[in-house]
Every structure is written in C-alpha cells, then in structure tokens.
C-alpha cells in the first residue's frame, strides 16, 4: 500500500496541471488515468480539433487564392482526408508524450486503470491500493446521449459518432448532420463544411450558441450561411437511422439524408468509481466552492466534472487553485472573468457580460463597437466580416465585457482578460499605444468609442 500527499483521478488539463504544480510545491503525488494521458482536451478535444481546423483553413485559403492576387488552378489541389488525420495524430502524440515526460521529470507516479474510491483517503486501482491525504477528482465529462429512437444503435453501428468518434473517421462524410448547435457542433461544422461536406445543424433551442452576445452571433450566422452551413433551430430530433434523421419543427415532421451523424447535445460528468463518496451534486455535477472543495473533507473536484465551465483553461486554473489551497494558501477562482473561444472562421472570443446579461442585471453601461472592415490589417488579410464590441459600466467606464468576431479573436481577447482582472477602464486602453497595423487596434478603437468616438469610423 503506497502513501501519497495527493492523488488525482484524471490527467486532462485540470489533472495534469494540478499534479505538476503539486510536485513543484514538494508534495508526493500520484495520478490515475484509465484511458490516455492528457484527457479529452489533448486526445479528442482542444488540440486535435484545432489541428483539423488549421488544415481546413489552409484549404480555404487555397480556394480563395485569387482574392490575394495568386492564380491557382482549381484541380491543382484537393483534400487528403487521411493525411489530415495523420497530421492531427502526430500533433496529439507529441503533446501527450510531453505530459508523460513532465510527470517523469517531476516524479509524479502514474497508475494506469480505473480508480475506485473506497473513501476520501483510499483508492483502489487494479491490484494497487493507494492511501492519500488529499484527493482531487478530475474525471471530466462524456457526451450526453438523449433518449432518441435509434440513437444508441447508431452509436454502436458507427453511423452516429460523438466528438471523440468523429476524430477517428477514415473517410470524409458527404452529408453530415449535427445534433446540437453548441460550440463543439459549430466547430466541427466549420471543419467539414470547409472541406466540402454538406452540413446541417439541428438545434432544439430557439438559437445556436447560447451565451454568445446576440449582436456578435447575428453577424456570425451570416458567415455560416456564406459557408453553406445550414442550421435549423427549434428542431427536436425524433428518430435516427442509417441513412437519415427525422426531426420535428414547428409542428411539421422533416427528414434529412445523412451518411454520418454527429451527436453533440451536451455533456454529463464521469462519476463511475466515485459511488462510495457521498458527494453533493448541483445540476448533476459535483458541487464545489471557489477553492474547488466538495462537501467531503479533503476532496476537491476540478474541470468538467464540476460543471462550472467546460473549458480546458478553467480546469487548469482550478487545478492550481486546489493545489495551492492544499499547500496552505490560495486565491479563489473568479468565475466572472473567464474568457472563452470558438474556433470557427472567423473566430469568436468573449469575456465578461454580454449586452443581454448587462441589461438583465440592471447595470448602467455604455457600449462601443468597431467593424473589421475599418481596420487596415483586417483588410490586408481579406477579412471584411467581424467586429469588436466593448461594454463599460458607468460612471467610471470600467470594462465589464468584450466580444470579438475576427480571425485571431482567441488571441486578441487576452488584452481584455488582463484588463478586466486589473479592473481596467476604457481610458486605460485608449491611452495605451497600440502597434499599427494590427488587429489589436480594434480594442483601442472601441475604447475610444466608450469615451467619445472611435477614430477611424
């Protein structure tokens, strides 16, 4: 029986970051992983999807070469789906191998297998029993399978896939129907539609991408239509079969052809093996406070399993916070300043309140927008659709929300992340000299718009 200061179940971006941080602080650490080091993010989520998105973007740029003054014959290039997948796998292997190396260098013990928690200080992994002073649950989440006729059979047979299964396809589908209009569904729609697949998104809610600022979303939906991505809202899927999918919309039953169906209808926490802990749940996920403590003494829960934000960077922050609390002192996680990104063409990134949320909370605010079409760098890069939107509270013009629709939006948002964490005002951003020509100048312009008017419109 081995003794540890800290045991972590799961090695995703929450679990592996927590393990490395704990080892750096001098704790004796073990991690348990039943699948692959790196969790969903490195193996079947963030990294592989971005690799495929980049391949799709290169193909898109080839198709638009004439817009840049470059003559490229249409038949001179084509999609090699198998090689795209090989490239994706190579990147994943390099990164997961890097995490394994970091475990070794930091002297973190790795146990392969399913963790069965006996109590808050005892875990079984196969024939091994681990005793631990502290426990961090970082088991993540899995796709939710709604009770739709034929769906389970489809998953078994392979004509229905989850976000994990679609990353292992051998052939590019001709007709792809996506159940769910959230971030995952929209990103895969972008990949496959760019490569020439006919894509339809079915969303049961009244709109796609719930939680995205409406003005940004309305502009983004124009880019979906331009990319020939069809999306149907208020659409309830009734039945799935090998060649088609049936759904109800506005009282009418409709059928779509599909040689592949992607299930992207939400996530459920991975709780298998945790049954002996009487964990308090909230909306089905493990309830935690801002230090990631659960209701069980010495037990923490980080990442998707607590359901707060299903984002890799949040899981990593939570992992560090939990470890620092275990070590003796930690700063609570501020969930009001979490950035998020959607890796589409163009990208969407945001932090803070949307305009709809600001109105709902009764905040007296100002709003400023600046279009990509007025930015020199954007025009040089052939970007015409997009904008930056900034919200600031009165009377001091403190930034309370920033929303970006643009290429590199997920990079641009970091200025707003730092600014909001420092309680920056619009004047602070407007007074800071921004380099020219850059896309970041749009943040400068929107800040001027909060104070008076943007310079270049």
C-alpha positions in Angstrom: 0.0 0.0 0.0 1.5 3.3 -1.1 1.1 6.6 0.7 0.7 9.9 -1.0 0.1 13.5 -0.1 -2.1 14.0 -3.0 -3.8 11.6 -5.5 -5.5 12.9 -8.7 -8.0 11.0 -10.7 -7.8 12.0 -14.3 -4.9 13.6 -16.4 -6.7 16.1 -18.5 -5.7 19.8 -18.5 -7.0 20.0 -14.9 -5.5 16.9 -13.5 -2.1 17.0 -15.1 -1.6 20.7 -14.3 -2.6 20.1 -10.7 -0.2 17.2 -10.5 2.8 19.1 -11.8 2.0 22.1 -9.6 1.7 19.9 -6.5 5.0 18.2 -7.3 6.7 21.6 -7.8 5.4 22.6 -4.3 7.1 19.5 -2.8 4.1 17.1 -2.5 4.3 13.4 -3.1 1.8 13.0 -6.0 0.0 10.1 -7.8 -2.2 10.3 -10.8 -4.7 7.7 -12.1 -5.7 7.5 -15.7 -8.0 4.9 -17.2 -7.6 6.0 -20.9 -4.9 8.3 -22.3 -2.6 10.8 -20.7 -3.9 14.3 -21.5 -7.6 13.5 -21.2 -10.2 14.7 -23.7 -8.5 18.0 -24.4 -5.2 16.7 -25.8 -6.5 13.4 -27.3 -10.0 14.1 -28.6 -10.9 17.8 -28.0 -9.0 21.1 -28.0 -5.8 20.0 -29.7 -6.9 17.6 -32.5 -9.9 19.8 -33.5 -7.6 22.8 -33.8 -5.2 20.8 -35.9 -8.0 19.9 -38.3 -9.4 23.4 -38.3 -5.9 24.7 -39.3 -5.8 22.2 -42.2 -9.3 23.3 -43.2 -8.2 26.9 -43.1 -5.2 26.3 -45.3 -7.5 24.6 -47.8 -9.9 27.5 -47.6 -7.1 30.0 -48.3 -6.0 28.0 -51.4 -9.6 28.2 -52.7 -9.5 32.0 -52.2 -6.0 32.4 -53.6 -7.3 34.7 -56.4 -8.5 37.2 -53.8 -4.9 37.6 -52.8 -3.6 38.0 -56.4 -2.4 34.4 -56.7 -3.5 32.2 -59.6 -4.1 28.6 -58.5 -5.8 26.1 -60.7 -8.8 24.5 -59.1 -7.7 21.0 -60.0 -4.2 21.6 -58.6 -5.1 20.9 -55.0 -7.5 18.7 -53.1 -8.4 17.5 -49.7 -6.4 14.4 -48.5 -8.5 13.5 -45.5 -6.3 10.6 -44.4 -3.2 12.8 -44.3 -5.1 15.4 -42.4 -5.9 12.8 -39.8 -2.3 11.6 -39.7 -1.1 15.2 -39.1 -3.6 15.5 -36.3 -2.5 12.2 -34.7 1.2 13.3 -34.9 0.5 16.5 -33.0 -1.6 14.7 -30.4 1.2 12.1 -29.8 3.8 14.8 -29.4 1.8 16.7 -26.8 0.7 13.7 -24.8 4.2 12.4 -24.8 5.3 15.8 -23.4 2.9 15.5 -20.5 4.2 12.0 -19.7 7.7 13.4 -19.8 6.7 16.2 -17.3 5.2 13.6 -15.0 8.5 11.7 -15.0 10.7 14.8 -14.5 8.5 15.9 -11.6 8.5 12.5 -10.1 4.7 12.0 -10.3 3.6 8.4 -10.0 1.3 7.3 -12.8 -1.3 4.5 -12.4 -3.0 3.1 -15.4 -6.5 1.8 -14.8 -9.9 2.7 -13.4 -9.9 4.3 -10.0 -12.4 3.0 -7.4 -12.6 5.3 -4.4 -13.2 3.4 -1.2 -13.3 6.5 1.0 -11.8 10.0 0.9 -8.4 8.7 1.7 -8.3 5.3 0.0 -8.4 4.5 -3.7 -8.1 1.1 -5.5 -6.5 0.9 -9.0 -6.5 -2.7 -10.2 -4.4 -4.6 -7.6 -3.0 -1.4 -6.1 -4.3 0.4 -3.1 -3.4 4.0 -2.5 -3.7 5.9 0.7 -3.8 9.7 0.3 -4.1 12.7 2.5 -5.9 14.7 -0.2 -7.9 13.7 -3.3 -8.6 15.7 -6.4 -11.3 14.4 -8.8 -10.6 15.4 -12.4 -12.5 12.8 -14.2 -14.1 15.1 -16.8 -17.3 14.5 -18.7 -18.7 12.4 -21.6 -21.2 13.2 -24.3 -24.8 13.0 -23.1 -26.9 10.5 -25.1 -30.6 11.7 -25.2 -33.4 9.2 -25.4 -33.8 9.4 -29.2 -35.2 6.4 -31.2 -32.3 4.6 -32.9 -29.5 6.7 -31.4 -27.9 4.0 -29.2 -28.0 1.6 -32.1 -26.4 4.3 -34.3 -23.6 4.8 -31.9 -23.0 1.0 -31.7 -23.1 0.6 -35.5 -20.9 3.7 -36.2 -23.2 5.8 -38.4 -23.7 8.1 -35.3 -20.5 9.4 -33.7 -19.6 11.6 -30.8 -17.0 14.3 -30.8 -14.5 11.6 -30.0 -15.5 9.2 -32.7 -15.6 11.8 -35.5 -11.9 12.4 -34.9 -11.2 8.8 -35.9 -13.1 8.8 -39.2 -11.3 7.1 -42.1 -13.3 8.8 -44.8 -14.8 12.3 -45.1 -18.6 12.2 -45.0 -20.6 13.6 -47.9 -23.7 14.6 -45.7 -23.1 15.3 -42.1 -26.0 16.2 -39.7 -25.0 17.6 -36.3 -27.4 17.2 -33.3 -26.7 20.3 -31.2 -25.7 23.9 -32.1 -23.3 24.5 -29.3 -19.6 25.2 -29.5 -18.5 21.7 -30.3 -21.1 21.2 -33.1 -20.3 24.6 -34.7 -16.6 23.9 -34.7 -17.0 20.5 -36.4 -19.5 22.1 -38.8 -16.8 24.6 -39.8 -14.2 21.9 -40.4 -16.3 19.7 -42.6 -18.2 22.3 -44.5 -14.9 24.0 -45.4 -13.7 20.6 -46.8 -16.8 20.3 -48.9 -19.1 18.2 -46.8 -22.8 19.2 -46.8 -23.5 20.1 -43.2 -26.8 20.7 -41.4 -27.1 21.6 -37.7 -30.2 20.7 -35.7 -30.7 22.7 -32.5 -33.7 22.1 -30.2 -33.4 25.6 -28.6 -34.5 28.8 -30.3 -31.0 29.7 -31.3 -27.5 28.3 -31.7 -24.5 29.2 -29.4 -26.5 30.2 -26.3 -24.5 32.6 -24.2 -22.8 34.4 -27.1 -23.6 38.1 -27.4 -26.6 38.4 -29.7 -25.1 41.1 -31.9 -21.9 39.1 -32.4 -23.9 36.0 -33.1 -26.2 37.6 -35.6 -23.2 38.7 -37.6 -21.6 35.3 -37.2 -24.6 33.5 -38.6 -24.2 35.3 -41.8 -20.7 33.7 -42.2 -22.3 30.3 -41.6 -24.8 30.9 -44.4 -21.9 32.0 -46.6 -20.1 28.8 -45.8 -23.3 26.9 -46.8 -23.7 25.5 -43.3 -27.4 25.1 -42.8 -28.8 25.3 -39.3 -32.3 24.6 -38.1 -33.5 25.8 -34.7 -36.5 24.7 -32.6 -35.7 21.3 -34.1 -36.4 18.3 -32.0 -34.8 15.0 -33.3 -37.3 12.1 -33.1 -35.5 9.3 -34.9 -32.1 8.3 -36.2 -31.5 5.6 -38.9 -28.5 4.6 -41.0 -29.2 6.9 -43.9 -31.3 9.7 -42.4 -32.6 11.6 -39.4 -36.1 12.7 -38.6 -37.0 15.8 -36.6 -39.9 17.9 -35.6 -40.0 21.6 -36.3 -43.0 24.0 -35.8 -45.4 21.0 -35.8 -44.0 19.6 -39.0 -42.1 16.3 -39.3 -39.0 16.6 -41.6 -36.3 14.1 -42.8 -32.7 14.8 -43.7 -30.3 12.4 -45.6 -27.1 11.7 -43.6 -24.3 9.3 -44.1 -22.8 10.4 -40.8 -24.5 12.0 -37.7 -22.5 13.8 -35.0 -24.1 13.8 -31.5 -23.2 17.0 -29.8 -26.1 17.5 -27.4 -24.3 18.3 -24.1 -22.1 16.5 -21.6 -22.6 14.5 -18.4 -20.0 14.1 -15.6 -17.9 11.0 -15.3 -18.8 9.7 -11.9 -18.0 6.0 -12.3 -15.9 4.8 -9.4 -16.9 7.6 -7.1 -20.1 6.0 -5.7 -18.7 5.5 -2.2 -18.3 9.2 -1.7 -21.5 10.9 -0.7 -20.8 13.9 -3.0 -23.2 16.8 -3.1 -24.3 17.4 -6.6 -25.6 20.5 -8.4 -27.4 20.1 -11.7 -26.0 16.6 -11.8 -22.3 17.7 -11.4 -20.1 17.7 -8.3 -20.8 20.9 -6.3 -17.6 22.8 -5.4 -16.8 26.2 -3.9 -14.4 28.8 -5.3 -11.5 26.9 -3.8 -12.8 23.7 -5.5 -13.6 22.0 -2.2 -16.5 19.5 -2.2 -18.7 18.7 0.7 -16.4 15.8 1.6 -13.4 16.6 3.7 -10.0 16.6 1.8 -11.8 16.0 -1.5 -11.7 18.5 -4.4 -13.3 18.4 -7.9 -11.9 20.3 -10.9 -12.7 20.7 -14.6 -15.7 19.4 -16.4 -16.8 17.1 -13.6 -17.9 20.1 -11.5 -19.9 21.6 -14.5 -18.9 25.2 -13.9 -17.1 25.9 -17.2 -16.3 23.1 -19.6 -13.1 24.9 -20.7 -9.6 23.5 -20.5 -8.1 26.7 -19.2 -10.6 26.9 -16.4 -9.8 23.3 -15.4 -6.1 24.2 -15.3 -6.8 27.3 -13.2 -9.0 25.2 -10.9 -6.2 22.6 -10.6 -3.7 25.2 -9.5 -6.1 26.8 -7.0 -7.0 23.4 -5.4 -3.3 22.5 -5.1 -2.4 25.9 -3.6 -5.3 25.5 -1.1 -3.9 22.1 -0.2 -0.5 23.6 0.2 -1.8 26.3 2.6 -2.9 29.4 0.7 -4.9 30.0 -2.5 -6.8 32.8 -4.3 -10.4 31.8 -5.0 -11.3 31.4 -8.7 -13.1 34.4 -10.1 -15.7 32.9 -12.4 -16.9 36.3 -13.6 -13.8 36.8 -15.7 -13.5 33.6 -17.7 -12.6 34.0 -21.3 -14.0 31.6 -23.9 -13.2 31.0 -27.6 -15.0 29.4 -30.5 -12.5 28.3 -33.2 -14.6 29.0 -36.3 -14.0 31.1 -39.5 -13.9 33.8 -38.2 -13.3 33.0 -34.5 -15.5 34.2 -31.6 -13.9 35.2 -28.3 -15.5 36.8 -25.3 -15.1 37.7 -21.6 -17.4 39.2 -19.1 -21.0 40.2 -19.6 -23.0 40.1 -22.8 -25.2 43.1 -23.5 -28.2 40.9 -22.8 -26.8 40.0 -19.3 -25.9 43.6 -18.5 -29.5 44.6 -19.2 -30.9 41.8 -17.2 -28.7 42.7 -14.2 -29.8 46.4 -14.4 -26.3 47.7 -15.0 -25.9 51.2 -16.3 -23.5 50.7 -19.1 -22.0 52.1 -22.4 -21.4 50.1 -25.5 -18.9 50.6 -28.3 -18.4 48.6 -31.5 -15.8 48.7 -34.3 -16.0 46.8 -37.5 -13.2 44.7 -39.1 -13.9 46.5 -42.4 -12.4 49.7 -40.9 -9.2 48.0 -39.8 -6.2 48.1 -42.2 -4.7 44.8 -41.0 -8.0 43.0 -41.4 -8.5 44.3 -44.9 -4.9 43.3 -45.8 -5.8 39.8 -44.6 -9.1 39.7 -46.6 -11.3 40.0 -43.6 -14.5 42.0 -44.1 -17.0 40.4 -41.7 -16.5 40.8 -38.0 -16.4 43.3 -35.1 -15.1 44.1 -31.6 -17.7 45.0 -29.0 -16.9 46.5 -25.6 -19.2 47.2 -22.6 -18.2 49.5 -19.8 -20.1 50.4 -16.6 -20.9 54.0 -15.8 -19.7 56.3 -14.4 -16.1 55.2 -14.4 -16.1 53.3 -17.7 -14.8 50.1 -16.1 -14.7 47.3 -18.8 -17.3 44.7 -18.0 -17.4 42.8 -21.3 -15.5 42.3 -24.5 -16.8 40.3 -27.5 -14.8 39.7 -30.7 -15.7 38.2 -34.1 -12.5 38.0 -36.1 -9.6 35.8 -37.2 -7.3 35.5 -34.2 -10.1 36.6 -31.8 -9.0 34.0 -29.3 -5.5 35.7 -29.2 -6.9 39.2 -29.1 -9.1 38.5 -26.1 -6.1 38.2 -23.8 -5.7 42.0 -23.6 -9.3 42.2 -22.3 -8.7 39.3 -19.9 -5.7 41.1 -18.3 -7.5 44.4 -18.4 -10.6 43.1 -16.6 -8.6 41.3 -14.0 -6.9 44.6 -13.3 -10.2 46.5 -13.2 -9.2 48.5 -16.3 -11.2 51.3 -17.6 -11.8 52.3 -21.3 -9.4 55.2 -20.7 -6.6 52.9 -19.7 -6.9 51.0 -23.0 -7.5 54.2 -25.1 -4.4 55.8 -23.6 -2.2 52.8 -24.2 -0.3 53.0 -27.5 -1.2 50.0 -29.7 1.0 48.9 -32.6 0.0 49.6 -36.2 -1.1 47.9 -38.3 -2.6 45.2 -36.1 -6.0 43.7 -35.3 -5.5 44.7 -31.7 -6.0 48.3 -32.7 -9.7 47.5 -32.8 -9.7 47.2 -29.0 -8.1 50.6 -28.9 -10.8 52.0 -31.2 -13.7 50.5 -29.2 -12.2 52.0 -26.0 -12.2 55.4 -27.7 -15.8 54.8 -28.6 -16.6 54.3 -24.9 -15.0 57.7 -24.1 -16.3 59.6 -27.2 -16.0 58.2 -30.7 -13.7 55.8 -32.5 -11.0 57.5 -34.6 -11.3 55.6 -37.8 -15.0 55.5 -38.4 
